[in-house]
């Protein structure tokens, strides 16, 4: 069914880097979500009113919020497709994240409203009137939400959309909450016991937890989170294929919305290499990365000495010293300046972002261990943290 809808409404469906194609996917997911959720909310609301069931009415209102979420997501995608202008040179891609934030807020507000109604229902319980038709329709609603989950997840993966991914998880949570409502209805019908208010309370708490989790993920995107490790590894492997590139470091990834990544890193080249030749290689790499990954890349060229035995030996010694202190540490931009009686070993020390360490003490420890190798060596260390 999902494949058929995509084939019918999305032309050039495999060209997902194209913003217009992404927009069509988003439009399809939003309209499908609106139609399905509106139908579900109407059916559940009618059933809930006739059955006098607060849990079913709560579930219906949850579907209304889902329809509203789809509308907001659709608007967000439309706004994110606006072309670049003088005030927004990287485009408006992050509007997708902004609208996802509003969707998350809406989910939380609905959860609070249902929480209040559920508490009132627990204090003033009433036995719901449950028919076989009610149970059948609830089962259909669960199956419909499960299908929506599969539908959303496939599109979110296809176009790499955080907003639609959040909607997919919202759908699976709706399936679980409607299942709880179904259990409440069955218990009321066959056991004559009302747990309606308590089930409604569980549904509202489930909605709140879903909303809080979703809003945290969206805020992380807006603040700028750590890039996907697989993406970083792909960049590193891609760069290693180029002749004359000894290694790369200081990778940074800036996310301006889906399909709008800006990447920068330092590429190490032999110090005695032809500067024009090395520059041509760097230029070609930037263009190739754009063609392969669809991201704009800026590469800084770092010259390093690769054919000096003493430098290579001391680099290896220093690396081993650093790794013994913490295997997650690394060094780069290693070079030596020989002053006769004193030789400076100059390098950058990279520590994990969340590493809570006394940097001065760490530098002193490394300096002492290097001096133990030879009194003439003095380490000049710049401590920095990784951005990936």
C-alpha positions as CSV (number, residue, x, y, z in Angstrom):
1,X,0.0,0.0,0.0
2,X,2.8,2.4,1.0
3,X,4.7,1.7,-2.2
4,X,1.6,2.2,-4.3
5,X,0.9,5.6,-2.8
6,X,4.5,6.7,-3.3
7,X,4.4,5.5,-6.9
8,X,1.1,7.3,-7.6
9,X,1.9,10.7,-6.0
10,X,5.7,11.1,-6.0
11,X,7.4,11.5,-9.4
12,X,11.1,10.8,-9.6
13,X,10.7,9.1,-6.2
14,X,14.3,8.0,-5.9
15,X,15.8,11.5,-6.3
16,X,15.4,12.3,-2.6
17,X,18.2,14.9,-2.6
18,X,16.0,17.1,-4.6
19,X,14.0,19.5,-2.3
20,X,10.9,19.3,-4.5
21,X,10.8,15.5,-4.3
22,X,11.3,15.7,-0.5
23,X,8.4,18.2,-0.4
24,X,6.2,15.7,-2.3
25,X,7.0,12.9,0.1
26,X,6.2,15.3,3.0
27,X,2.9,16.3,1.4
28,X,1.9,12.7,0.8
29,X,2.7,11.7,4.4
30,X,0.9,14.8,5.9
31,X,-2.3,14.4,3.8
32,X,-2.4,10.7,4.5
33,X,-2.0,11.4,8.2
34,X,-4.7,14.0,8.2
35,X,-7.2,11.8,6.4
36,X,-6.6,8.7,8.6
37,X,-6.5,10.6,11.9
38,X,-9.6,12.7,11.2
39,X,-11.6,9.5,10.3
40,X,-10.3,7.7,13.4
41,X,-11.0,10.7,15.7
42,X,-14.6,11.0,14.4
43,X,-15.3,7.3,14.8
44,X,-13.8,7.2,18.3
45,X,-15.5,10.4,19.4
46,X,-18.9,9.0,18.4
47,X,-18.2,5.7,20.0
48,X,-16.9,7.3,23.2
49,X,-19.9,9.6,23.6
50,X,-22.4,6.8,23.1
51,X,-20.4,4.4,25.3
52,X,-19.8,7.0,27.9
53,X,-16.1,6.1,27.9
54,X,-13.6,8.7,28.9
55,X,-10.7,6.6,27.7
56,X,-12.1,6.3,24.2
57,X,-12.9,10.0,24.1
58,X,-9.3,10.7,25.2
59,X,-8.0,8.5,22.5
60,X,-10.2,10.4,20.0
61,X,-8.8,13.7,21.1
62,X,-5.3,12.3,20.7
63,X,-6.1,11.5,17.1
64,X,-7.3,15.1,16.6
65,X,-3.9,16.3,17.8
66,X,-2.2,13.9,15.4
67,X,-4.2,15.4,12.5
68,X,-3.1,18.9,13.7
69,X,0.5,17.6,13.9
70,X,0.3,16.5,10.3
71,X,-1.0,19.9,9.2
72,X,1.9,21.7,11.1
73,X,4.4,19.3,9.6
74,X,3.1,20.0,6.1
75,X,3.4,23.8,6.7
76,X,6.9,23.3,8.0
77,X,8.0,21.4,4.9
78,X,6.5,24.0,2.7
79,X,8.4,26.8,4.5
80,X,11.6,24.8,4.6
81,X,11.6,24.7,0.8
82,X,11.9,28.5,0.5
83,X,14.9,29.5,-1.5
84,X,18.0,31.1,0.0
85,X,17.9,34.9,0.5
86,X,20.3,37.5,1.7
87,X,19.4,36.9,5.4
88,X,19.4,33.1,5.1
89,X,22.3,32.1,2.9
90,X,21.9,28.4,4.0
91,X,18.2,28.3,3.2
92,X,15.2,27.6,5.5
93,X,15.7,23.9,6.1
94,X,15.6,24.2,9.9
95,X,12.0,25.3,9.7
96,X,11.3,21.6,9.5
97,X,12.8,21.3,13.0
98,X,10.9,24.3,14.3
99,X,7.6,22.9,13.2
100,X,8.5,19.6,14.7
101,X,9.0,21.5,18.0
102,X,5.5,22.9,17.8
103,X,4.1,19.4,17.1
104,X,5.9,18.2,20.2
105,X,4.4,21.0,22.3
106,X,0.9,20.2,21.0
107,X,1.4,16.5,22.0
108,X,2.3,17.6,25.5
109,X,-0.6,20.0,25.8
110,X,-3.0,17.2,24.8
111,X,-1.4,14.9,27.3
112,X,-2.0,17.4,30.2
113,X,-5.6,18.0,29.1
114,X,-6.3,14.3,29.1
115,X,-4.5,13.9,32.4
116,X,-6.9,16.3,34.1
117,X,-10.0,14.6,32.5
118,X,-8.7,11.2,33.6
119,X,-8.3,12.3,37.2
120,X,-11.9,13.6,37.2
121,X,-13.1,10.3,35.8
122,X,-11.3,8.4,38.5
123,X,-12.9,10.5,41.2
124,X,-16.3,10.3,39.6
125,X,-16.4,6.9,37.9
126,X,-19.2,5.8,35.5
127,X,-19.7,2.4,33.9
128,X,-19.3,2.7,30.1
129,X,-21.6,0.9,27.7
130,X,-19.5,-1.3,25.5
131,X,-20.9,-3.1,22.4
132,X,-19.3,-5.6,20.1
133,X,-19.2,-2.9,17.4
134,X,-17.2,-0.7,19.8
135,X,-14.6,-3.5,20.3
136,X,-14.4,-4.2,16.5
137,X,-13.9,-0.5,15.7
138,X,-11.1,-0.2,18.3
139,X,-9.3,-3.2,16.7
140,X,-9.6,-1.5,13.3
141,X,-8.2,1.7,14.8
142,X,-5.2,-0.1,16.2
143,X,-4.5,-1.8,12.8
144,X,-4.8,1.6,11.1
145,X,-2.3,3.2,13.4
146,X,0.1,0.3,12.9
147,X,-0.1,0.8,9.2
148,X,0.5,4.6,9.6
149,X,3.6,3.8,11.7
150,X,5.0,1.6,8.9
151,X,4.0,4.2,6.3
152,X,5.7,7.2,8.2
153,X,8.8,5.2,9.0
154,X,9.4,4.2,5.4
155,X,9.1,7.8,4.2
156,X,11.2,9.2,7.1
157,X,14.0,6.8,6.3
158,X,13.6,7.6,2.6
159,X,14.0,11.3,2.9
160,X,15.9,11.5,6.3
161,X,13.2,13.5,8.0
162,X,13.3,14.0,11.8
163,X,9.7,15.5,11.8
164,X,8.2,12.5,10.0
165,X,10.3,10.1,12.1
166,X,8.7,11.7,15.2
167,X,5.3,11.3,13.7
168,X,6.0,7.6,13.1
169,X,6.9,7.0,16.8
170,X,3.8,9.0,17.7
171,X,1.7,6.5,15.7
172,X,3.1,3.4,17.4
173,X,2.5,5.0,20.8
174,X,-1.1,5.7,19.6
175,X,-1.4,2.0,18.8
176,X,-0.3,1.1,22.3
177,X,-2.7,3.6,23.9
178,X,-5.6,2.4,21.9
179,X,-4.8,-1.2,22.8
180,X,-5.0,-0.1,26.5
181,X,-8.4,1.5,25.7
182,X,-9.5,-1.8,24.1
183,X,-8.5,-3.8,27.2
184,X,-10.6,-1.3,29.3
185,X,-13.6,-1.8,27.0
186,X,-13.3,-5.6,27.1
187,X,-13.0,-5.6,30.9
188,X,-16.1,-3.3,31.2
189,X,-18.2,-5.5,28.8
190,X,-17.3,-9.0,30.2
191,X,-16.3,-8.4,33.8
192,X,-18.6,-5.4,34.6
193,X,-15.7,-3.5,36.1
194,X,-14.9,0.1,35.2
195,X,-11.2,0.9,34.8
196,X,-11.9,3.5,32.3
197,X,-10.5,6.5,34.2
198,X,-7.3,4.6,35.1
199,X,-6.7,3.5,31.5
200,X,-7.4,7.1,30.4
201,X,-4.8,8.2,33.0
202,X,-2.2,5.7,31.5
203,X,-3.0,6.9,28.0
204,X,-2.4,10.6,29.0
205,X,0.9,9.7,30.8
206,X,2.0,7.7,27.7
207,X,1.2,10.8,25.5
208,X,3.2,13.1,27.9
209,X,6.2,10.8,27.9
210,X,6.1,10.6,24.1
211,X,5.9,14.4,23.8
212,X,8.7,15.0,26.2
213,X,11.0,12.5,24.5
214,X,10.1,14.0,21.1
215,X,10.7,17.6,22.2
216,X,14.2,16.6,23.6
217,X,15.2,15.1,20.2
218,X,13.9,18.2,18.3
219,X,15.7,20.6,20.7
220,X,18.9,18.6,20.2
221,X,18.6,19.1,16.4
222,X,18.0,22.8,16.8
223,X,20.9,23.2,19.2
224,X,23.3,21.2,17.1
225,X,23.9,17.6,18.0
226,X,26.7,15.2,17.4
227,X,26.6,14.0,13.7
228,X,25.8,10.4,12.8
229,X,29.0,8.4,13.4
230,X,28.3,6.4,10.2
231,X,28.3,9.7,8.2
232,X,31.6,10.8,9.8
233,X,33.2,7.3,9.1
234,X,32.0,7.5,5.5
235,X,33.7,10.9,5.1
236,X,36.9,9.6,6.6
237,X,37.0,6.5,4.3
238,X,36.2,8.6,1.3
239,X,39.0,11.1,2.0
240,X,41.5,8.3,2.6
241,X,41.3,7.2,-1.1
242,X,43.0,10.3,-2.3
243,X,46.7,10.2,-3.2
244,X,48.8,12.4,-1.0
245,X,46.3,12.7,1.8
246,X,48.0,11.3,5.0
247,X,44.9,11.7,7.2
248,X,42.1,14.0,8.3
249,X,41.1,15.5,11.6
250,X,39.1,18.3,13.2
251,X,35.9,17.2,11.4
252,X,32.9,19.5,11.9
253,X,29.4,19.0,10.6
254,X,26.8,21.8,10.7
255,X,23.2,20.8,10.0
256,X,21.0,23.5,8.4
257,X,18.2,21.1,7.8
258,X,17.8,17.8,5.9
259,X,19.9,17.8,2.8
260,X,21.8,21.0,3.9
261,X,24.9,19.8,5.7
262,X,28.1,21.9,5.8
263,X,31.3,19.9,6.5
264,X,34.8,21.1,7.3
265,X,38.0,19.3,8.3
266,X,41.8,19.5,8.1
267,X,43.6,17.2,5.6
268,X,47.2,16.3,6.2
269,X,49.6,16.4,3.2
270,X,53.3,15.8,3.0
271,X,55.2,19.0,3.7
272,X,57.5,18.5,0.6
273,X,54.5,18.0,-1.7
274,X,54.0,20.3,-4.7
275,X,51.6,23.0,-3.2
276,X,49.7,23.5,-6.4
277,X,49.2,19.7,-6.9
278,X,48.1,19.3,-3.3
279,X,45.6,22.2,-3.7
280,X,44.2,20.6,-6.8
281,X,43.6,17.4,-4.9
282,X,41.9,19.2,-2.1
283,X,39.6,21.1,-4.6
284,X,38.7,17.8,-6.3
285,X,37.9,16.2,-3.0
286,X,35.6,19.0,-2.0
287,X,33.7,18.6,-5.3
288,X,33.6,14.8,-5.1
289,X,32.3,14.9,-1.5
290,X,29.5,17.3,-2.7
291,X,28.6,14.9,-5.5
292,X,28.7,11.8,-3.2
293,X,27.1,13.1,0.0
294,X,25.3,16.3,-1.1
295,X,27.1,18.5,1.4
296,X,29.3,21.6,1.0
297,X,32.8,20.9,2.3
298,X,35.6,23.2,3.2
299,X,39.0,21.6,3.7
300,X,42.0,23.2,5.4
301,X,45.4,21.8,4.3
302,X,47.9,20.8,7.0
303,X,51.5,20.1,5.9
304,X,53.3,17.4,7.9
305,X,56.7,15.9,7.6
306,X,56.4,12.2,6.7
307,X,60.0,11.1,5.9
308,X,61.9,12.0,9.0
309,X,62.7,9.0,11.2
310,X,63.1,10.9,14.5
311,X,59.8,12.8,14.0
312,X,58.0,9.6,13.1
313,X,59.5,7.7,16.1
314,X,58.6,10.5,18.6
315,X,55.1,10.7,17.1
316,X,54.6,7.0,17.7
317,X,56.1,7.3,21.2
318,X,53.8,10.3,22.0
319,X,50.8,8.5,20.7
320,X,51.5,5.4,22.9
321,X,51.9,7.7,26.0
322,X,48.6,9.4,25.3
323,X,46.8,6.1,24.6
324,X,48.1,4.6,27.9
325,X,46.5,7.5,29.8
326,X,43.2,7.1,27.9
327,X,42.6,5.0,24.8
328,X,40.0,7.6,23.6
329,X,42.6,10.3,23.4
330,X,44.3,11.1,20.1
331,X,46.9,13.5,18.7
332,X,47.4,15.3,15.4
333,X,49.4,18.2,13.8
334,X,52.6,16.6,15.3
335,X,55.8,18.5,14.5
336,X,59.2,19.2,16.0
337,X,61.4,22.3,16.3
338,X,65.0,21.6,17.2
339,X,66.6,24.2,19.3
340,X,69.8,22.2,20.0
341,X,69.6,21.6,23.8
342,X,65.8,21.6,23.7
343,X,63.5,20.0,21.1
344,X,59.9,21.1,21.2
345,X,57.3,18.4,20.3
346,X,54.3,20.4,19.2
347,X,50.9,18.7,18.8
348,X,47.1,19.0,19.4
349,X,45.6,16.6,22.0
350,X,42.0,15.6,21.3
351,X,39.9,14.5,24.3
352,X,36.2,13.4,24.3
353,X,33.7,16.2,24.5
354,X,32.3,15.1,27.8
355,X,35.6,14.3,29.4
356,X,35.8,15.9,32.9
357,X,39.6,16.3,33.3
358,X,42.0,18.8,34.7
359,X,43.7,19.9,31.5
360,X,46.7,21.5,33.1
361,X,47.4,18.3,35.1
362,X,46.9,16.2,32.0
363,X,49.4,18.3,30.0
364,X,51.9,18.1,32.9
365,X,51.6,14.3,33.1
366,X,52.2,13.9,29.3
367,X,55.1,16.3,29.5
368,X,56.8,14.4,32.3
369,X,56.3,11.0,30.5
370,X,57.9,12.5,27.3
371,X,60.8,13.9,29.3
372,X,61.4,10.4,30.7
373,X,62.1,9.3,27.1
374,X,64.7,12.0,26.7
375,X,65.5,15.1,28.8
376,X,65.8,17.3,25.7
377,X,62.2,16.8,24.6
378,X,59.6,19.3,25.8
379,X,55.9,18.9,24.8
380,X,53.9,21.9,23.7
381,X,50.4,20.7,23.8
382,X,47.1,22.3,22.7
383,X,44.1,20.5,24.3
384,X,40.9,20.4,22.3
385,X,37.7,18.3,22.2
386,X,36.2,16.5,19.3
387,X,33.1,17.8,17.4
388,X,32.1,14.4,16.1
